[in-house]
Amino acid sequence: MPAPRYKTIVDALASDIRLGRLTSGTRLPTHRDLAAREGIALATASRVYAELEAMGLVSAEQGRGTFVREVTLSPGHGIDQQVTRSGTVDLNFNYPSVPGQAETLRQALRDLANSGDLETLLRYQPHGGRPHERAVFAEHLRRRKLAVDAEHVLIVNGAQHGLTTTMLAALRPGDVVAADALTYPGFKVLAESLHLELAPIPSTQNGPDLDALTRLCTTRRVRAVYAMPTMHNPLSWVMDLAARRRLVDIAQEHQLLIIEDASYAYLDEKPPPPLAALAPACTVYVSGLSKSVATGLRVGFLAAPTSLISAIERAIRATTWNTPALTTAIATRWLHDGTVDRLESEKRADARARQAIAREAFGDLALITHPSSYYVWLPLPEPARVDRIAAALLRENISVSTAEPFSISGQVPQALRLALGSADIDTLGVTMRTVRQAVDAEIYR
């Protein structure tokens, strides 16, 4: 039985792309032109491009057309690529570390071994953490301008787990969640897994377009808004107090739950108060110690209104039962004795040094970033194609992220997101200059 006509066209185009006859960045015919050329219906032409996009061979860009992707890159490049090959400089993920952290852990393990509480650490813990540990995290939050009682603090397995349990507790499949058009990829993956609809909020220079959010809330039944007001990932903005108050007003007027992600907030030494401090009754504040201390620690924390505490505790029970007692014990010791404060201060200084290196390498190119951020956003002019740059850098053993994993709208910008926190700082300058060379080669090709 012969294959359907559209399948034959899909196979032919896929073959041309894989064999290099259609190179990356090539603009394909419009749906209408493809239909006329192949003698097929317009709906069939759309199906052809949809299948090619699902195969990771093309990308559709709203208002611009359909383009051939660089097929040497893995689909979802920048978020699914968890392990880089030996010798590759990783500018995809941030796992910042400063000298002496291993010895700090070694000493903490010695101290813990000599304590009289080891037997307790072998048992199940309360789902949200032991009361005295929750009190330590509450004190940490008070230093972050969020006055909260221990009863409103829950300990989780990292910030990603905090987001997961919050959304499991508060949202249902089909709910609409507003989020920045460029946002944290882990939140995208989570929303997809929970069958939530993400509604994009356009960005301004200093934060989300709150006029657009207001219009969205008047036309759609929005249930929640996901926000990163302090050190946004990937755009590094810090919303000012006036914008935070307006966001809170919109949330209260339209009865939105605010999910505040503060994973990178520690990098701004003197930020405005968190959204949770302005609207504690409708905000869940989520953060962790992965970026400020160590990614392997996997200890996070959240502050939630009374109405959600029980539901989030049930979600913790359903997913991991409780945070591992050993890592929680280490984390609370470091919070109590000032180790976390010291590491956060050292990492802010480290981030500033890395930003200076990046600014020097990129010179006149327009970077979107913050002086103490661990990442930069590099938008590129037309007709540059970032997938070609990413592929060229991968051949130089440098792994970078394109804008695709961060975008929740139909418009995926031509931009690179460079994580500065994982590369060796002594060779970061050379790495940044190599990236600059690859960018220039694409811009001036």
C-alpha positions, 0 to 999 in steps of 0.5 A: 500500500503506497504511503500517503502523499504528505508522508512522501513529502515529509520524507523527502524534506527530512532527507534533504535536511539530514544530508545537508542539501537544505542547510541550517537557517534555510527558509522553507516555502510558505505553507501556501507555496508548498501546497501549490508546488506539491499539488496538495491542500493547504491543511496538508502542507501545514501537516507536513511542516508540523511533522518536520517540527516534531522531528526537530528538523525545522522551527516555525517562527511567528511572522517570519516563516519556517526554517531548517534547524541545525541537526547536529544539535539535540532537540531541546538544546540547552535544557535536555542536554544533561551531560556534556562530553569530557573537555566540553565547557558547559555554558548551559547550566549553572553550578557555581562553586567557590574555593573551600566548599569541599572542605566545608562539607568535610568539616560539617560531616565530622561535626554531624558524626560527633553529634548525638542526633544521628539515630533520628536522621535514620528515620522518616521525618515530618513531611514539611520538615522538623519544627526546629529546622523550619524555624531556621529557614524562617529566620533565613527568610526574615533576613531576605525581608520576608517575615514569616512564621515557621508554621508557614515554611516547608522544607523540600528537595530543592526549588524545582521540587518546591515548584512541583509540590506547589503546583500539584497542591494549587492547580489542576489540569487545564488551568491557565498560568501566566508566565513571562514569554521567556522563562525558566525551562524547568517550569515549562517542563513541569507545566507540560507534565501537569497539563497546564496551559502557559499564557505568555506575558511579553517582556519590557526592559525592566520586567513583565508587561503588566498592562499585557497581564491585565489584558490577559486576565480580562480575556482568560480565566487565569488561575496563577502567575509565575514570577521571578521578580529578583534576578529573572532567569534568563533576563536578569531583571530585578523588578522595582518596588512600584512594579511589584506592588502593581503585580500584587494588585493585579493578582489580588484583583483577579484572584491569582495565585502568585508563584514566586521563584527566588532561586537566584534572588540571593545574587542581588544584595539589596533587592526590594521586598519579595512579592510574598512580603507584599501579598502573603495571603496569595503568594507561595515563595519558592527558593533553595540552596542549589545555586547559593550553596551546592547543586548536590545538596538538594534542599529547598524551602517555601513559604506558603499561605495557611490555606495551602500548607496542608495541600503542599504537605500532601504533595510532598508526601506523594512525591518524596515523603520528606527531604533527606534528613542528612542534607537538611541537617547540614543545611540548617547548621550552615544557615544557623552558623553563617556559612550560607551567608558567607557563601552567598557573599562570595558567590555574588563577588564571583558572579561580578567578576565573571560578568566583567569578563563577559562584558570585556569579551563582548564589547559593543554587543548588546548584552542583557544581564545584571552586574551580579548575575550568573548568566547573560542573554545575547540577542542577535540581529537578523539574519543571524541564526543561533542554532548555527552558532551553537553548532559551531561552538559545540565543535569547539567543545563549548556548549551553549543554550539557544532561546528555544528552551526558554520561550513559551510563545510562538515567537522564539528570538534569535538569542543565546543564553550563556551560563557563567557559573560553571566554567573555570574562571581562569579560562572563562575569558578565552571561552567568551572570546571564542563565543564572540568569534562564533557570533561575529562569524555568523553575523558577518557571514 
